[in-house]
Amino acid sequence: MTIDLRTRRSDLSYDEIDTGGLTKSWLAAWRHSGEAVTGGVCVRSGISRYGPPTLSRCFPMGCLRFYLALAVVAWHTSHGWLPFISGEWAVRVFFVISGFYMSLALSSKYGDARTFWLNRALRLYPTYLLFVLIYWAWYFFTWMWLHKPPYGDWQVRYAAMEWWQAGLLVISNWTMIGQDIPCLFNFSPVTGFTYPGSPDALVDWAGRLRTIRPAWSLGTEAWFYLLVPFLVRLRTLHLLAIGTLSFSTFLFAPVFIAQFSLPTNLQFFIVGMLSFRHSTLSMTFFKATAKRRFDQFLGNLSYPIYISHSIIAAMMLNIFHSDSFFVVSSLSVITAGFVYFFLERPINVWRSIPIRSDHASGTMVLLPRPG
């Protein structure tokens, strides 16, 4: 049986697109195809044996995501502090939310991994590439007019590397893939790369060689995106075993390994995945506000705030010799608004091209938009 879902563009908000497009049309189609949705568990198997929670129990979390992004900004700026959570743990909560939402999306919208991976790339990479270009424009400006090589002598360190090491770093900085890996090492022109990275050797920390400092978490997310289409097929007991192993690694690994590697952070993604499967117990945590446009708008700002704040802080330090949390966070929010309206929202419209769900074959393919 083939179901053609031609969902109107106006029916899909950003959060619905990003979390699997759980509209009434989707749920109606799910029921029509013979899959009963009860308590978030789907009777018939698709890419996952777990279906979406009912629409009344799916709430955007814009305010929470916005607050977490500001907590990261506070963590990276002078005199910055927000109550309840540190920037380090804010990133881990982002991982939990990602595990929840990716399970939701794979169980309700995407029937094949390639479509899922393409959608995630379109969600993250354009904004990332924009700020890589802005970073390099800023580097050029600081060299030519301020005569200050940004971030110290990183160009000397690149020159001291083997050609293939420098090449891999350049590729990672421009593609976002593997942005977490340099964080696991130290690098010195004398000793080369050494493992593991040490918090006592920040001058030699290889994480300083990345273009966008907070992008390590995007590298970790990218590895998770590669794995999650397969993880959602596993039984809860298997996920618990993987999460337990990840937690054990987190406890005993060196500091930088525990903070930046996928094996130690996988536990947080799995907490989100298990929360999705057993949503009756976890919705108290995941509920934020009702579906209000303002909440969705705040959530839309979280990613560009996260990506942009470090370059804004660098500009403030070079020009005004201050990276005040209030100034950096305010400018980051304003910048995020422009990025969302002029870059991300047009791309999100393209991402929301209707999808035809063929439940007989278990695959989903993109349809051209009519007219």
Residue pairs with C-beta under 8 A, 6 or more apart in sequence:
1 33
1 359
1 360
2 356
2 357
2 358
2 359
2 360
3 29
3 32
3 33
3 356
3 357
3 358
3 359
4 356
4 367
5 25
5 26
5 29
5 354
5 355
5 356
5 357
6 354
6 367
6 370
7 21
7 23
7 25
7 26
7 352
7 354
9 349
9 352
9 369
11 23
11 25
12 21
12 23
12 352
13 60
13 291
13 296
14 296
14 299
14 300
14 345
14 348
15 60
15 61
15 62
15 296
15 299
16 22
16 23
17 348
17 351
17 352
18 101
18 105
18 123
19 58
19 101
19 104
19 105
20 26
20 52
20 101
20 104
20 105
20 106
20 107
20 108
20 109
20 110
21 108
21 109
21 352
21 355
22 52
22 55
22 58
22 104
22 108
23 55
24 55
26 52
26 108
26 109
27 37
27 52
27 54
27 55
29 357
30 37
30 42
30 51
30 52
30 108
31 37
33 44
33 357
33 359
34 44
34 359
35 42
35 43
35 44
35 46
35 51
35 359
36 42
36 43
36 44
37 51
37 52
37 54
39 53
39 279
39 280
40 50
40 51
40 52
40 53
40 54
40 57
40 276
40 277
40 278
40 279
40 280
41 49
41 50
41 51
41 277
42 48
42 49
42 50
42 51
42 52
42 107
43 51
46 107
46 111
46 359
46 362
47 106
47 107
47 110
47 111
47 112
47 113
47 229
47 232
47 233
47 362
48 103
48 106
48 107
48 232
48 233
49 233
50 103
50 107
50 232
50 276
50 277
51 107
51 108
52 58
52 104
52 107
52 108
53 104
53 276
53 279
53 283
57 279
57 283
57 287
58 104
59 286
59 287
59 288
59 289
59 290
59 291
60 288
60 289
60 291
60 295
60 296
60 299
61 97
61 286
61 288
61 299
62 288
62 289
62 294
62 295
62 296
62 297
62 298
62 299
62 300
62 302
63 288
63 289
63 295
63 298
63 299
64 93
64 97
64 288
65 94
65 97
65 298
65 299
65 302
66 298
66 299
66 301
66 302
66 305
67 82
68 85
68 90
68 91
68 93
68 94
68 302
69 90
69 301
69 302
69 303
69 305
69 306
70 82
70 305
70 329
71 82
71 85
71 86
71 87
71 90
72 87
72 90
72 91
72 214
72 306
72 309
73 80
73 87
73 305
73 309
73 325
73 328
73 329
73 332
74 80
74 81
74 82
74 87
74 325
74 329
75 86
75 87
75 88
75 90
76 87
76 213
76 214
76 309
76 310
76 313
77 309
77 313
77 323
77 324
77 325
77 328
77 329
78 322
78 323
78 324
78 325
79 324
79 325
80 325
80 328
80 329
81 325
85 93
88 259
91 217
92 265
92 268
93 268
94 217
95 217
95 220
95 221
95 224
95 265
95 268
95 269
95 272
96 268
96 269
96 271
96 272
96 275
97 272
97 286
98 221
98 224
98 269
98 272
99 224
99 228
99 268
99 269
99 270
99 271
99 272
99 273
99 275
99 276
100 272
100 273
100 275
100 276
100 286
101 272
102 224
102 225
102 228
102 269
102 272
102 273
103 228
103 232
103 272
103 273
103 276
103 277
104 276
105 116
106 116
106 228
106 229
106 232
107 232
107 276
109 355
109 364
110 116
110 119
110 355
110 364
111 357
111 358
111 362
111 363
111 364
112 363
112 364
113 229
115 355
115 364
115 365
115 366
116 225
116 229
117 225
117 226
119 351
120 225
122 347
122 350
122 351
123 347
123 348
123 351
124 176
124 218
124 221
124 222
124 303
125 175
125 176
126 343
126 344
126 347
127 303
127 304
127 307
127 339
127 343
127 344
128 176
128 212
128 215
128 218
128 307
129 174
130 339
130 343
131 212
131 307
131 308
131 311
132 173
132 174
132 211
132 212
134 311
135 211
135 212
135 311
136 211
138 150
138 311
138 314
138 315
139 150
142 148
142 149
142 150
142 318
143 149
146 318
148 318
149 155
150 314
150 318
151 208
151 314
152 203
152 208
154 208
154 209
156 189
157 187
157 188
157 189
157 209
158 166
158 169
158 209
160 189
160 192
161 169
161 187
161 192
165 193
168 178
169 182
169 209
169 210
171 177
172 178
172 179
172 181
172 182
172 210
172 219
173 179
173 210
173 211
173 212
174 211
176 215
176 218
176 219
176 222
177 219
177 222
178 219
178 222
179 210
179 212
179 215
179 216
179 218
179 219
179 222
180 216
180 217
180 219
180 220
180 223
180 260
180 261
180 262
181 219
182 206
182 207
182 209
182 210
183 197
183 205
183 206
183 207
183 210
183 216
183 256
183 259
183 260
184 195
184 196
184 197
184 206
184 256
184 257
184 260
184 261
185 193
185 194
185 195
185 196
185 197
185 206
186 193
186 194
186 195
186 197
186 198
186 201
186 204
186 205
186 206
187 193
187 194
187 204
187 205
187 206
187 209
188 194
188 204
193 206
196 254
196 256
196 257
197 205
197 206
197 207
197 254
197 256
197 257
198 205
198 254
198 255
198 256
199 255
199 256
202 208
205 256
207 213
207 216
207 256
207 260
210 216
212 307
212 310
212 311
213 310
214 306
214 307
214 309
214 310
215 307
216 260
220 260
220 261
220 262
220 265
223 262
224 262
224 266
224 269
228 269
228 273
231 239
231 242
231 270
231 273
232 273
234 242
236 274
236 277
236 278
239 270
239 273
239 274
240 270
240 274
242 266
242 270
243 266
243 267
243 270
243 271
243 274
244 267
246 263
246 264
246 265
246 266
246 267
246 270
247 267
249 258
249 263
249 264
250 258
250 264
250 265
250 267
251 258
253 261
253 264
257 264
258 264
274 282
275 281
275 282
275 285
275 286
276 282
279 286
288 295
289 295
297 340
300 340
300 344
300 345
301 333
301 336
301 337
301 340
302 336
303 336
303 344
304 332
304 335
304 336
304 339
304 340
304 344
305 329
305 332
305 333
305 335
305 336
308 332
308 335
308 336
308 339
309 328
309 329
309 332
312 328
312 331
312 332
312 335
313 323
313 328
314 323
316 322
316 323
316 324
316 327
316 328
316 331
317 323
353 366
353 367
353 368
353 369
354 366
354 367
354 369
355 364
355 365
355 366
355 367
356 364
356 365
356 366
356 367
357 364
358 364
358 365
